[in-house]
Amino acid sequence: MTIAPSPETARPDTLPGTAGAPTLRTRPAALLLDFGGVVLTTSKRPGGLEAMAEHVAATLARAGHRRSAAELLPVLQGGKKALKDWKNASSRLLEPTELDHRTIWREFYGSPLTAAEREVLAGSAGQLQETITRTLTDHAVRPGVRDLLATARDLGVPLGIVSNAHSGRAHRAILAEQGLASAFAVQVYSDEVGIRKPHPGMIELAARALGTTPDRCWYVGDTFDRDVVAGRRAGTGAVVLTRDHHTDRPPFPVAEEPDLVLEDPRGLAGLLAESRPDAPARPPAPPASAARRAVSALLLDHGGVIAVSRPDGATRRAFAARLAAGLSAAGYPTGTDEAVDVLDRARAAHKAWKDQNEQADDGGTAVAEIDAPTFWVDLVGPLLEHHGTGVRHWLRAEAHALMVDYARTKSTPTVRPGVRELLTAARDAGVPVAVVSNTVCGRAVREELVEHGLDDLVGAHVYSDELGLRKPDPTTVRTALAALDADAARAVFVGDKPHRDVVAARAAGVGTVVLVRGGSTGDEALAALPAGGEHTPDHQVAEIDEVAALLRGLVARAGTRR
């Protein structure tokens, strides 16, 4: 694998150049081009920042704020540097969002100024951003671009722009001034759509807008960290780089490679003209690692499946004493008995919260989980408000530490017989395991797994408080399947709650759903489940040993079919 060079090690001769790559022999259904570095190249305009400082000074003066251009020049220099650093950091994210104009001018450029001056800049942010884009740089059409656009027109290949831009309207105006705007059927700019490359959604949006899909498009950019990564994440048919200012000096090493690197766009017209038309779309190949597994994954609930819990008055009271001591030390005198009462009432409020939030408000599947600040500030806080408003601030500051302690002491867990044997059987069969649990504190669950010596047998963890969603939301199960690179249809999910576990697993497409008795759902309720209902599992078992037998049977049957 070729790694794009870091800024310290960049050498143009390390970049791949694969003229005639197979992916470029198929004519694209659409051709998507970056703006800067592909269609146009930019150059710094001498005195541009000084001219912008004059413009900002005039903008502030109209509102009665007197600043000289000399004062504002370092302000703009600092904002420009901060924006560059932010862009480079954003390139590391999987799905980065774009800054809005008000944020750019209030916080990046305007942060050293007064609050009033910042609001003036924020109020004119869109115009200021267009002006600074046009003032700091000159734009020139790159060699070969006009030939490329003409070739695409003659072949009937639609064109789109896909560009990170803090002023899409400036870029649209520049294209129009160069006589190029009419060549593009769609223009996608990050400030207008709210996301930025390497977010694959930029390319996906452009492809869909042109009536196709990314796998049938070529994408041409000039950077590794934004363009090549975005193209690969979007699954484009081919990714091409045309070298420009930033190509050879990415801000960090990048593993993804383009299909072709050109010195400039001049070679693109010939490649497009020589490509074969009417090629069928390529179906995506299933992940090889998932394809090798007879059973793709074993997903386990924690409470009721891995462990059963019982109330423990002594540990609850010990936590109440620690809570009371913390409150008292912060200036909110609280006795242990009062803390016990507060915690009992908070548990009841939490149960009511869960009952009210069992289904998504919008009728969809997104079921939110409570977070630590909400629990402690909104549920516990009102019960301590006689201490004054400061107690809520203390609870907010201590919320996460309190939640770990609370979760570890509200009940005492005991690992169910057969769990270790089940996890070992899964490991021996090459079946990866994930824990998928509704909990107020995933950290506490992890600590329990470590203490019971089970953590090395678990490959992935999905906890509702960390994900922000809880079962029956299928996102919980889908997240675990994604982490294990698992085919849902060949996965096994084991839970103890029909209305949460079974519903979530079914909605996520899990092929085999098992309910274990002895958890939080009574045997009578499980026995009364209707055949074929959305809450009805494929199997009900009394002991974890039966799950291990079921797993071994599924693996063996898959082996005989081969």
C-alpha positions, 0 to 999 in steps of 0.5 A: 500500500502506498501512503501519501507523504506527510508534509515532512516527507513529501516527494512528488516521485512517490505518488502513483501514476497509473495511466490506463487504469481499468477503472478509467476505461469505463465511461462514467455516468457523470463526471464530478470535479473539484473547484480549486486545484482541478477546474481552477487554480488559485494564487495569492493576490499581493496586498489582498489581506491588507485590502480586506482589513480596509474593508472590515474597518469600513464595515465596522465604522458604519456601525460606529466602531472605529478600528484601523486597518492596521489593528485589524490585519493581525486579527484577520491573519489569526483567523486565517491561520485558525481556519486552516488548522480547523480545515486540516483537523476536519479532514481527519473526521469521518463525516465532517460538518461545515462551519456556517458564515456567522461562526467563521466571522464571530469566532475565527476572525472576530474573537479578539474584538468586542462583543458588539464588533463581533455581532456586526461581522456576524450580521454581514458574514455571508457578504464578508466571506464572499468578499474575502474569497474574492479579495485574497486570491486570483483564480485562473482556469487550469490547462485542459479544462475547457477541452474536458468540458467540451468532450463531456458535452459531446459525449453526453456526460453530465458534469458536477462541481463538488467543492469544499468552500466557505463561499459557494456563492463566490465560486459560482460567480467566478465560474460564471465570469470564466464562462464555465457555469453553464457546463455544470449541471449541479454545483455542490459546495460545503457551506451550502450543504453543511458537510465537507469532504472527506464526508462522502455525502458531498459526492453522493449528493452530486451523483444523485442530483445527476440521476446516478450513483457514485459507483458510476462516476469519476471524481477528480480532485487535488488532495489526498486527505479530502478528495481521495478519501472522500472518493473512496468512502463514497465508492466512486468508480474512479478517483483521479488527482490533478496536482496543484499546490496542496497535492504533495503535502497532505497534513497527515499520512493518508493510506487511500490512493487514487487510480491516476495522478496527472500533472494537470487536467490536460489528460482527462479529455483523452481518457474520457473520449477513449472510455467505453460507454454503457458499462453496467454498474458494479455490484458491491462485493460482500466483505470478505471477512463476513463471508467466511463466517458460518455464524457472522456474530453473537450479540448479547444483552448484558442485564438478564443475559450475561448477568442477573442483578438483585437489589442490595440495600447495603451498597445502595446506602453506602453510595447514598452516604458518599453522595451526601458527603460530596454534597456537604463538602461542596456546601450543601449539607445533606444527611445519608437518610435524605440522600437515600430518599432522593435516590429512591425518588430519582429511580422512580422518576427515571422509570417514568422517563423510560416509560415516556420515552419507550417509543420515538416522538416522531413515530420512527425508530429513534429511541433516546437514552438518558445521559448522565447530566440529564439524570442528575440535573433534571431528575435529581436536581429538583429533589435537592433544590431547597439547597439553592440553585448552586446544587444543580451546577455541582450535580452537572460537574460531578454527573459522570463520576456520580453515574459510574458509582450509582450504576455499580451500586444500585444492584449487585450483578451475578454472572449467569451459569454457562456464560463463560462457556458460551463466550468460549464456544463462540471464540473457538468457532471464530464467531465474534461477540458484542455486548448490546445493552441498555444501561445508564453507564457503559463504563460500569458494565465494562468494569464488571466484565473485567472483574469477572474475567470476561472482557477478553472474550468480547470483541465490541461494546454498544451501550445505550448511554454512550450511543445516545440511543437505546433498544428497541432502536435498531441502531443499537444492534446495527452498530454492533453488526457494523463493528463486527463486520457481520451479516445481519441475516447470519447473526444471533441475538440473545436478549431477555426482553421481548419489547426491546431486544426482539424488536430491535434485533428484528428491525436490524435484520438479525436472522436468529433471535433468542430470549433467555428466561430468568431475566427481567421478563417473567416466564408467564409473559414469555409463554404468552407471546403470540406465534409470529408476533414482532415480540416473539423470538425464534427460540426461548431457552431456560439456560445459557447452556442452551444458547451454546448448543444452538450456536454450535448447531448453527455452525455445524449445519453451515459446515455441512452445507459447504 
